[in-house]
Amino acid sequence: MTDTSATDATRASSSPATGPRAQGVGATDLLAADTGMGAVTLRVADLDAMTAYYRDAVTLTVLAAEPAAGRVVLGRGATPIVILEHAPELKHAGPREAGLFHTAILFETEADLAAAVYSVATRHAGTFTGSADHLVSKAFYFTDPEGNGIELYWDRRRSEWSWTHGQVDMATLALDPNAFVQQNVTEEALAGSASRPATVGHVHLSVGDVETAHRFYVEQLGFETTTRFGPQALFVSAGGYHHHMAMNTWNSAGAGRRGLALGLGLVRIEVPTTDDLGALGERLGHHGVATRDDGRVLGFDDPWSNQIQVTIRPS
């Protein structure tokens, strides 16, 4: 593996105490502070090959396999992280269309991250695309066999994050992947990777324009902006995290609504309670967003036809 710089966030700007609020936005207009991300669904052409990649290289465990439905759920422990749905009749989206930029898998320890990075590097070295120390986190980037972006990362403790004028300091600093693995990987982490916890930390999307993304994800959905790079990128979160979601136009400026294609199938957001789910449904209805609501799952599309599903976080 060689060291390259990732093209992800270089700054973010929200803290639990002083995170920015849109003008006129109050606490009832925001997602709950302990909102998080759930499993990401990918539509895939080769279910066996993609299952093998996420299982054997990324070191996720098959939690459920439904051959008749063409569906495989992979994760860690009881936590789903990636859901693969077999859709061989679909074609790949064009390189400049809206959709998934990457799914970011968060590990609890540097040893667990190093074990996953080592596994991908030894089994699919050609899928490595970059690495970076973002000050709040250390991240390694890959592209799966069907072109879906993946970030594997570890967060420093929030007490170690540095804040300047209400913004959390982030950067894209060089991070040598070989040195990181050598310094942090352990036999215990390698042997027990399947039983070690991991979650979806954030989801990064390619969109057509940032202004529309801000209007939808901040003003309507209820995330808070953590930073924005003019017309190119927007980072948002709940509860002062550096980002739960991001949207950029680096490859997709001007993209319209997505057609049905391979790649991103569904983004899941998890809120703490039924009251939070109900409040979100009312807020989206107030803004004229069409929703699908059965009392337990709230579904809707973003302006680029990326499907979003909000559920109550498992206890």
KEKE-3310 file (N, C-alpha, C; in steps of 0.2 Angstrom, whole numbers, plus 5000, padded with zeros to 4 digits):
npx = (5004:5002:5005:4992:4983:4966:4951:4942:4932:4940:4937:4926:4911:4904:4899:4894:4890:4891:4887:4882:4867:4854:4846:4832:4830:4825:4827:4817:4816:4826:4835:4836:4849:4857:4855:4859:4868:4861:4862:4868:4861:4866:4863:4868:4877:4884:4882:4888:4902:4903:4898:4908:4919:4915:4914:4926:4937:4934:4930:4918:4904:4893:4877:4864:4857:4847:4844:4833:4827:4838:4847:4859:4864:4877:4888:4893:4894:4878:4874:4869:4878:4881:4870:4867:4859:4853:4854:4855:4849:4850:4860:4876:4877:4881:4897:4896:4884:4872:4872:4880:4895:4903:4902:4905:4913:4914:4926:4930:4942:4960:4967:4957:4953:4965:4967:4956:4960:4972:4967:4960:4970:4978:4971:4964:4972:4972:4961:4962:4962:4966:4972:4970:4974:4962:4963:4952:4949:4956:4958:4954:4953:4943:4938:4925:4922:4912:4913:4908:4911:4921:4924:4935:4937:4943:4938:4946:4944:4931:4935:4947:4946:4949:4943:4939:4932:4919:4920:4925:4941:4948:4957:4967:4978:4994:4994:5002:4999:5005:5014:5004:4997:5007:5010:4999:4991:4986:4988:4977:4967:4966:4963:4951:4942:4929:4921:4922:4916:4908:4901:4890:4897:4896:4888:4892:4887:4885:4880:4869:4869:4874:4867:4853:4855:4858:4846:4837:4843:4847:4837:4825:4826:4833:4846:4861:4872:4889:4900:4904:4909:4908:4900:4903:4904:4895:4894:4885:4877:4871:4869:4882:4892:4906:4903:4888:4882:4887:4888:4893:4898:4909:4911:4899:4892:4877:4870:4854:4839:4841:4840:4834:4847:4862:4872:4870:4856:4848:4848:4850:4844:4844:4834:4831:4818:4800:4793:4803:4803:4790:4789:4798:4792:4781:4787:4793:4781:4776:4785:4781:4787:4785:4781:4783:4775:4773:4772:4783:4793:4799:4799:4807:4812:4827:4831:4838:4833:4839:4835:4829:4828:4821:4822:4818:4831:4838:4836)
npy = (4994:5011:5028:5040:5055:5057:5064:5070:5078:5093:5102:5105:5110:5111:5110:5101:5111:5124:5123:5128:5135:5136:5151:5155:5142:5131:5120:5110:5109:5101:5085:5073:5073:5061:5054:5043:5033:5020:5004:5003:5000:4992:4990:4976:4968:4956:4946:4936:4938:4951:4949:4941:4950:4960:4952:4944:4953:4966:4962:4960:4951:4939:4941:4938:4928:4928:4918:4916:4929:4935:4942:4949:4951:4960:4963:4968:4959:4961:4971:4977:4983:4984:4980:4969:4969:4958:4963:4960:4964:4977:4992:5000:5016:5032:5040:5053:5055:5057:5049:5037:5042:5038:5024:5025:5016:5014:5010:5004:5004:5008:4997:4988:4994:4994:4980:4978:4986:4980:4967:4971:4976:4965:4956:4962:4973:4982:4989:5000:5017:5029:5038:5047:5058:5066:5074:5073:5060:5045:5039:5027:5024:5015:5007:4996:4981:4984:4997:5005:5017:5016:5020:5017:5019:5027:5036:5049:5053:5064:5073:5076:5083:5098:5115:5130:5145:5140:5130:5113:5108:5101:5092:5087:5077:5069:5051:5037:5022:5009:5011:5014:5002:4993:4998:4997:4985:4970:4953:4948:4957:4954:4940:4940:4948:4947:4947:4959:4976:4987:5001:5010:5025:5037:5043:5047:5057:5059:5073:5084:5098:5110:5119:5115:5103:5108:5114:5103:5093:5100:5112:5105:5091:5091:5090:5098:5110:5107:5110:5119:5120:5131:5130:5117:5106:5100:5097:5088:5085:5077:5082:5087:5079:5076:5073:5066:5064:5068:5079:5081:5089:5085:5076:5076:5088:5097:5086:5077:5069:5052:5038:5021:5010:5001:5001:5013:5009:5012:5023:5023:5031:5032:5036:5040:5038:5034:5046:5055:5050:5053:5067:5071:5066:5075:5087:5085:5084:5096:5103:5099:5087:5072:5057:5040:5031:5020:5020:5014:5015:5027:5033:5041:5051:5060:5075:5070:5058:5048:5036:5037:5031:5032:5025:5018:5018:5002:4995)
npz = (5000:4996:5002:5001:5000:5006:4999:5008:5021:5027:5036:5050:5059:5073:5089:5105:5113:5107:5094:5077:5073:5061:5056:5066:5069:5081:5095:5093:5080:5076:5073:5086:5098:5100:5088:5076:5063:5052:5044:5027:5012:4997:4980:4970:4957:4957:4968:4976:4974:4980:4993:4997:4997:5007:5018:5019:5016:5021:5033:5039:5046:5040:5044:5041:5028:5013:5001:4992:4991:4987:4995:5007:5023:5032:5045:5062:5077:5083:5075:5060:5045:5031:5019:5006:4990:4978:4961:4946:4935:4933:4928:4930:4937:4929:4930:4934:4940:4953:4970:4980:4989:4999:5011:5028:5039:5056:5069:5085:5091:5088:5085:5080:5069:5062:5060:5051:5040:5037:5033:5021:5013:5011:5004:4994:4988:4978:4979:4987:4990:4997:5012:5028:5041:5050:5061:5071:5068:5061:5045:5031:5014:5002:4987:4983:4974:4964:4963:4973:4986:5001:5018:5031:5048:5063:5078:5087:5105:5110:5119:5115:5104:5095:5096:5087:5087:5088:5078:5075:5073:5059:5048:5033:5034:5030:5032:5034:5029:5030:5041:5050:5052:5056:5068:5075:5073:5081:5086:5093:5089:5075:5075:5082:5075:5069:5080:5086:5089:5077:5068:5056:5054:5047:5032:5016:5002:4984:4976:4967:4969:4982:4989:4987:4994:5007:5010:5011:5020:5031:5034:5032:5036:5048:5053:5059:5052:5050:5043:5028:5011:5002:4986:4985:4995:5009:5026:5039:5055:5070:5087:5089:5083:5072:5058:5053:5041:5024:5009:4993:4977:4969:4959:4953:4950:4946:4944:4941:4947:4952:4942:4943:4948:4949:4965:4977:4987:4999:5012:5030:5044:5062:5075:5093:5099:5098:5099:5093:5080:5076:5077:5067:5056:5056:5054:5041:5034:5036:5028:5016:5011:5004:5012:5018:5029:5043:5056:5062:5054:5044:5028:5014:5000:4995:4987:4975:4973:4981:4992:5009:5025:5041:5057:5073:5085:5089:5105)
capx = (5000:5006:5001:4989:4978:4959:4948:4936:4932:4946:4935:4919:4910:4899:4901:4888:4888:4890:4886:4879:4860:4851:4842:4825:4829:4825:4828:4811:4817:4832:4836:4839:4857:4860:4853:4865:4866:4860:4865:4867:4859:4869:4861:4874:4877:4887:4880:4893:4908:4902:4898:4915:4923:4914:4915:4933:4942:4932:4930:4911:4901:4886:4872:4858:4857:4841:4845:4827:4826:4844:4849:4864:4865:4883:4889:4897:4889:4871:4873:4870:4882:4880:4865:4868:4853:4855:4850:4859:4846:4852:4866:4880:4876:4886:4902:4894:4877:4871:4872:4885:4902:4906:4899:4910:4913:4918:4929:4931:4949:4965:4969:4952:4954:4971:4965:4952:4964:4977:4964:4958:4976:4981:4966:4962:4976:4971:4955:4964:4962:4969:4972:4972:4973:4958:4963:4946:4949:4960:4953:4957:4948:4944:4932:4923:4923:4908:4914:4906:4916:4921:4929:4936:4940:4943:4938:4948:4939:4928:4938:4953:4945:4950:4937:4941:4927:4913:4921:4929:4947:4949:4962:4968:4985:4997:4994:5006:4995:5009:5016:4998:4995:5013:5010:4993:4988:4988:4986:4970:4962:4966:4959:4944:4939:4922:4917:4923:4911:4909:4895:4891:4898:4893:4887:4894:4883:4887:4873:4869:4871:4875:4861:4848:4856:4857:4838:4834:4846:4847:4831:4819:4827:4834:4853:4865:4878:4895:4904:4902:4914:4905:4896:4906:4903:4892:4894:4880:4877:4866:4873:4889:4897:4909:4897:4884:4881:4890:4886:4897:4897:4915:4910:4892:4889:4872:4866:4847:4837:4844:4836:4836:4854:4867:4875:4866:4849:4845:4852:4846:4845:4841:4833:4830:4812:4795:4792:4807:4801:4784:4791:4802:4786:4777:4791:4794:4775:4775:4789:4779:4791:4781:4784:4780:4775:4769:4773:4789:4798:4798:4803:4806:4817:4830:4830:4841:4830:4842:4830:4831:4823:4822:4819:4820:4837:4837:4838)
capy = (5000:5018:5033:5045:5059:5056:5070:5071:5084:5096:5106:5104:5116:5110:5107:5100:5117:5130:5121:5133:5134:5140:5157:5154:5135:5129:5113:5106:5108:5097:5078:5071:5073:5055:5051:5039:5030:5013:5000:5005:4995:4992:4985:4973:4964:4950:4945:4931:4942:4957:4946:4939:4956:4963:4947:4942:4958:4971:4958:4960:4944:4938:4941:4934:4927:4926:4916:4917:4936:4938:4948:4947:4957:4959:4968:4966:4957:4961:4977:4977:4988:4984:4975:4968:4966:4956:4966:4959:4967:4984:4994:5004:5023:5035:5042:5060:5055:5057:5043:5036:5044:5032:5022:5025:5011:5017:5005:5007:5005:5008:4990:4985:4998:4991:4973:4978:4989:4975:4962:4973:4977:4958:4952:4967:4979:4987:4993:5005:5024:5034:5038:5053:5059:5071:5076:5070:5053:5042:5036:5024:5024:5009:5006:4989:4978:4987:5004:5009:5020:5014:5023:5013:5025:5027:5043:5051:5055:5071:5078:5078:5087:5105:5119:5136:5149:5136:5125:5108:5108:5095:5093:5081:5076:5062:5045:5031:5016:5004:5012:5013:4995:4990:5001:4996:4979:4965:4946:4948:4960:4950:4934:4941:4954:4946:4948:4966:4980:4992:5003:5015:5031:5042:5042:5053:5056:5064:5077:5089:5105:5110:5123:5111:5098:5111:5115:5097:5090:5105:5115:5101:5085:5093:5090:5104:5111:5107:5115:5120:5122:5135:5126:5110:5101:5101:5092:5089:5080:5078:5082:5090:5075:5080:5073:5060:5064:5074:5079:5085:5090:5085:5072:5076:5095:5098:5080:5077:5064:5046:5032:5015:5008:4998:5006:5015:5008:5015:5026:5023:5035:5030:5041:5037:5036:5035:5053:5058:5048:5057:5074:5071:5065:5081:5092:5084:5085:5104:5106:5096:5081:5065:5051:5033:5030:5015:5021:5012:5016:5033:5033:5047:5052:5066:5078:5066:5051:5044:5034:5038:5027:5033:5020:5019:5014:4996:4996)
capz = (5000:4996:5006:4997:5004:5004:4998:5012:5025:5030:5042:5052:5064:5077:5096:5108:5117:5103:5087:5074:5071:5056:5059:5067:5070:5088:5097:5091:5073:5075:5075:5093:5099:5099:5082:5072:5056:5052:5039:5020:5007:4991:4975:4967:4951:4958:4975:4979:4975:4984:4999:4999:4998:5013:5023:5019:5016:5026:5040:5042:5047:5037:5049:5038:5020:5011:4994:4988:4990:4984:5000:5012:5028:5035:5051:5067:5083:5081:5071:5052:5043:5024:5016:4999:4987:4971:4956:4940:4929:4933:4926:4934:4936:4926:4935:4936:4943:4961:4973:4986:4988:5002:5017:5032:5045:5062:5073:5092:5093:5082:5083:5076:5062:5059:5057:5045:5034:5035:5029:5014:5010:5009:5000:4989:4989:4972:4980:4992:4987:5001:5019:5030:5048:5050:5068:5075:5066:5056:5040:5026:5009:4997:4983:4982:4967:4960:4963:4979:4991:5008:5022:5037:5052:5071:5081:5094:5110:5109:5123:5112:5098:5096:5094:5086:5085:5087:5073:5076:5069:5055:5042:5029:5035:5028:5036:5031:5030:5032:5048:5055:5053:5059:5075:5079:5073:5086:5085:5096:5084:5069:5077:5084:5071:5068:5086:5088:5087:5072:5066:5051:5057:5043:5025:5011:4996:4979:4975:4961:4971:4989:4991:4988:5000:5014:5011:5013:5025:5037:5035:5033:5040:5055:5055:5059:5048:5054:5039:5021:5007:4996:4982:4983:5000:5015:5031:5044:5060:5076:5093:5089:5080:5066:5053:5051:5033:5020:5002:4989:4970:4966:4953:4952:4950:4941:4943:4943:4950:4950:4939:4946:4945:4954:4969:4983:4988:5005:5018:5036:5050:5068:5081:5099:5102:5093:5098:5088:5073:5075:5076:5061:5051:5056:5051:5034:5031:5036:5022:5009:5009:5003:5016:5018:5037:5045:5063:5065:5048:5040:5022:5009:4995:4995:4980:4970:4973:4986:4997:5016:5029:5048:5061:5080:5086:5093:5112)
cpx = (5004:5001:4999:4985:4971:4956:4941:4936:4939:4944:4928:4918:4904:4901:4894:4886:4887:4889:4881:4871:4858:4847:4835:4824:4830:4826:4823:4812:4823:4831:4838:4846:4860:4857:4860:4863:4865:4863:4863:4866:4862:4865:4867:4873:4879:4887:4886:4900:4908:4902:4905:4920:4922:4915:4923:4938:4940:4931:4923:4909:4894:4881:4865:4859:4850:4841:4839:4826:4833:4847:4853:4865:4872:4884:4894:4893:4882:4869:4874:4874:4881:4875:4865:4861:4855:4851:4853:4856:4848:4859:4870:4877:4882:4891:4900:4887:4877:4871:4877:4892:4905:4902:4905:4909:4917:4920:4930:4938:4954:4967:4963:4952:4960:4970:4961:4956:4969:4973:4962:4965:4979:4977:4964:4965:4974:4965:4956:4965:4965:4968:4973:4970:4969:4958:4958:4946:4955:4956:4957:4951:4949:4938:4931:4923:4918:4908:4911:4911:4915:4926:4929:4940:4939:4942:4942:4943:4937:4932:4945:4952:4946:4945:4940:4935:4921:4914:4926:4935:4948:4954:4963:4976:4988:4996:4997:5002:4999:5011:5010:4997:5001:5012:5004:4990:4991:4985:4978:4965:4961:4962:4952:4940:4931:4918:4918:4918:4913:4902:4896:4891:4895:4892:4888:4891:4886:4880:4874:4871:4870:4869:4855:4849:4855:4849:4835:4836:4846:4840:4825:4820:4829:4841:4856:4871:4884:4901:4902:4908:4911:4900:4898:4904:4899:4892:4889:4880:4872:4871:4880:4894:4900:4905:4894:4883:4885:4888:4891:4896:4904:4915:4903:4888:4883:4868:4859:4845:4839:4838:4838:4842:4857:4870:4870:4859:4845:4850:4847:4848:4841:4840:4831:4823:4806:4793:4796:4805:4795:4785:4794:4796:4782:4781:4792:4787:4774:4779:4787:4783:4786:4785:4780:4780:4771:4769:4779:4795:4795:4802:4802:4812:4820:4829:4833:4838:4834:4837:4833:4826:4825:4818:4821:4826:4835:4840:4844)
cpy = (5006:5023:5038:5049:5058:5063:5071:5077:5087:5101:5104:5109:5115:5107:5106:5106:5123:5128:5126:5131:5138:5145:5155:5146:5134:5122:5108:5105:5103:5090:5078:5071:5067:5051:5048:5036:5023:5010:5003:5000:4997:4987:4983:4969:4957:4949:4941:4935:4948:4955:4944:4945:4959:4958:4946:4947:4964:4968:4959:4952:4944:4936:4937:4934:4924:4924:4918:4924:4939:4944:4945:4953:4955:4965:4965:4964:4957:4967:4977:4983:4989:4978:4975:4965:4965:4959:4966:4962:4974:4986:4999:5011:5026:5038:5049:5060:5055:5050:5043:5038:5039:5030:5022:5021:5013:5011:5009:5008:5005:5001:4986:4988:4995:4984:4973:4981:4983:4969:4964:4973:4970:4955:4956:4973:4984:4991:4999:5012:5029:5034:5045:5053:5066:5075:5073:5063:5052:5038:5033:5023:5018:5010:4999:4987:4981:4994:5009:5011:5017:5018:5019:5018:5024:5035:5044:5053:5062:5076:5080:5082:5095:5110:5126:5140:5145:5131:5120:5108:5101:5097:5086:5080:5069:5057:5039:5025:5010:5005:5012:5006:4992:4992:4999:4989:4974:4958:4945:4951:4956:4943:4935:4947:4953:4948:4955:4971:4985:4994:5008:5022:5037:5040:5048:5052:5061:5067:5082:5096:5106:5114:5119:5106:5102:5112:5109:5094:5094:5108:5111:5095:5086:5092:5097:5104:5111:5111:5115:5123:5125:5130:5119:5105:5104:5095:5093:5084:5082:5078:5083:5085:5078:5079:5066:5059:5069:5073:5083:5084:5088:5081:5073:5083:5095:5091:5081:5071:5057:5041:5026:5012:5004:5003:5007:5013:5011:5017:5026:5027:5032:5035:5037:5034:5037:5042:5057:5057:5052:5064:5075:5071:5071:5086:5091:5086:5093:5107:5103:5090:5075:5060:5045:5031:5025:5015:5018:5014:5022:5034:5039:5047:5059:5069:5075:5059:5046:5042:5034:5034:5029:5028:5022:5015:5008:4997:4990)
cpz = (5000:5000:5001:5002:5001:5003:5002:5016:5027:5036:5044:5058:5067:5084:5100:5112:5112:5096:5083:5073:5066:5059:5060:5069:5078:5089:5094:5083:5071:5077:5082:5093:5098:5093:5079:5066:5056:5046:5032:5016:5000:4986:4971:4961:4953:4966:4979:4980:4980:4992:5002:5001:5005:5019:5024:5019:5021:5033:5043:5042:5043:5043:5047:5030:5018:5003:4990:4986:4987:4989:5005:5017:5032:5040:5056:5073:5080:5076:5064:5050:5035:5022:5008:4996:4980:4966:4949:4934:4928:4930:4931:4932:4933:4931:4937:4939:4951:4964:4979:4984:4992:5009:5022:5038:5050:5067:5080:5094:5087:5080:5079:5069:5058:5056:5051:5039:5032:5031:5022:5010:5007:5004:4994:4989:4983:4974:4985:4988:4990:5008:5022:5038:5048:5057:5073:5074:5062:5051:5034:5021:5004:4993:4982:4975:4962:4960:4968:4984:4998:5012:5029:5042:5059:5073:5087:5098:5109:5113:5120:5105:5100:5093:5093:5083:5084:5081:5076:5071:5066:5050:5038:5029:5032:5033:5032:5033:5033:5039:5052:5057:5057:5067:5079:5079:5078:5084:5087:5091:5078:5070:5079:5081:5070:5074:5089:5085:5082:5070:5059:5055:5054:5036:5021:5005:4990:4977:4969:4963:4979:4992:4992:4994:5006:5015:5014:5019:5032:5039:5036:5037:5047:5057:5055:5055:5052:5050:5032:5017:5001:4992:4981:4988:5006:5020:5037:5049:5065:5082:5093:5086:5074:5060:5053:5044:5030:5013:4998:4981:4966:4960:4950:4951:4944:4940:4945:4947:4947:4947:4943:4943:4951:4959:4975:4982:4993:5010:5024:5041:5056:5073:5087:5101:5096:5093:5093:5081:5071:5073:5069:5055:5050:5053:5044:5031:5031:5030:5016:5007:5009:5007:5016:5026:5039:5053:5066:5060:5045:5034:5018:5005:4996:4988:4974:4969:4977:4991:5004:5020:5037:5052:5068:5081:5090:5100:5113)
residu = (MET:THR:ASP:THR:SER:ALA:THR:ASP:ALA:THR:ARG:ALA:SER:SER:SER:PRO:ALA:THR:GLY:PRO:ARG:ALA:GLN:GLY:VAL:GLY:ALA:THR:ASP:LEU:LEU:ALA:ALA:ASP:THR:GLY:MET:GLY:ALA:VAL:THR:LEU:ARG:VAL:ALA:ASP:LEU:ASP:ALA:MET:THR:ALA:TYR:TYR:ARG:ASP:ALA:VAL:THR:LEU:THR:VAL:LEU:ALA:ALA:GLU:PRO:ALA:ALA:GLY:ARG:VAL:VAL:LEU:GLY:ARG:GLY:ALA:THR:PRO:ILE:VAL:ILE:LEU:GLU:HIS:ALA:PRO:GLU:LEU:LYS:HIS:ALA:GLY:PRO:ARG:GLU:ALA:GLY:LEU:PHE:HIS:THR:ALA:ILE:LEU:PHE:GLU:THR:GLU:ALA:ASP:LEU:ALA:ALA:ALA:VAL:TYR:SER:VAL:ALA:THR:ARG:HIS:ALA:GLY:THR:PHE:THR:GLY:SER:ALA:ASP:HIS:LEU:VAL:SER:LYS:ALA:PHE:TYR:PHE:THR:ASP:PRO:GLU:GLY:ASN:GLY:ILE:GLU:LEU:TYR:TRP:ASP:ARG:ARG:ARG:SER:GLU:TRP:SER:TRP:THR:HIS:GLY:GLN:VAL:ASP:MET:ALA:THR:LEU:ALA:LEU:ASP:PRO:ASN:ALA:PHE:VAL:GLN:GLN:ASN:VAL:THR:GLU:GLU:ALA:LEU:ALA:GLY:SER:ALA:SER:ARG:PRO:ALA:THR:VAL:GLY:HIS:VAL:HIS:LEU:SER:VAL:GLY:ASP:VAL:GLU:THR:ALA:HIS:ARG:PHE:TYR:VAL:GLU:GLN:LEU:GLY:PHE:GLU:THR:THR:THR:ARG:PHE:GLY:PRO:GLN:ALA:LEU:PHE:VAL:SER:ALA:GLY:GLY:TYR:HIS:HIS:HIS:MET:ALA:MET:ASN:THR:TRP:ASN:SER:ALA:GLY:ALA:GLY:ARG:ARG:GLY:LEU:ALA:LEU:GLY:LEU:GLY:LEU:VAL:ARG:ILE:GLU:VAL:PRO:THR:THR:ASP:ASP:LEU:GLY:ALA:LEU:GLY:GLU:ARG:LEU:GLY:HIS:HIS:GLY:VAL:ALA:THR:ARG:ASP:ASP:GLY:ARG:VAL:LEU:GLY:PHE:ASP:ASP:PRO:TRP:SER:ASN:GLN:ILE:GLN:VAL:THR:ILE:ARG:PRO:SER)
# end
